[in-house]
Amino acid sequence: MELMDMQKCQIAWNFFLESCEKHGISTNLSFYQFIQSVTVEQLESMVRQSELAG
């Protein structure tokens, strides 16, 4: 995976965790599980939303 892809994954992961916390959702999902389960479209959407919230 390219460095840029890993940076996007990290941004999306942080956005996911912040969203869960904001809504009071507890998750035991690991970063690895998150990356395996998220689609490219979902990843890109989370990155965009994170940038807008920014």
C-alpha positions in Angstrom: 0.0 0.0 0.0 1.3 3.4 -0.9 2.1 6.0 1.8 -0.7 8.3 0.6 -3.1 5.4 0.9 -1.9 4.7 4.5 -2.3 8.4 5.3 -5.9 8.3 4.0 -6.6 5.1 6.0 -5.3 6.8 9.2 -7.5 9.9 8.5 -10.5 7.7 8.0 -9.7 5.6 11.1 -9.5 8.7 13.2 -12.7 10.1 11.8 -14.4 6.8 12.4 -13.3 6.7 16.1 -14.2 10.4 16.6 -17.7 9.7 15.1 -18.2 6.7 17.3 -17.2 8.6 20.4 -19.4 11.6 19.5 -22.4 9.4 19.1 -21.6 7.3 22.2 -20.9 4.1 20.3 -18.4 1.7 21.8 -16.3 -0.2 19.3 -13.7 -3.0 19.8 -12.8 -2.8 16.1 -9.0 -2.8 15.4 -7.4 -0.6 12.7 -6.7 -3.8 10.8 -10.3 -4.9 11.0 -11.4 -1.5 10.0 -9.2 -1.4 6.9 -10.4 -4.9 5.9 -14.0 -4.0 6.1 -14.2 -0.5 4.7 -14.7 0.1 1.0 -12.7 2.5 -1.1 -15.8 4.7 -1.5 -16.4 4.7 2.3 -12.8 5.5 2.9 -12.8 8.4 0.5 -16.1 9.7 2.0 -14.6 9.7 5.5 -11.5 11.5 4.3 -13.7 14.2 2.6 -15.9 14.6 5.7 -12.8 14.8 7.9 -11.4 17.6 5.7 -14.7 19.5 5.8 -14.9 19.2 9.6 -11.3 20.3 9.8 
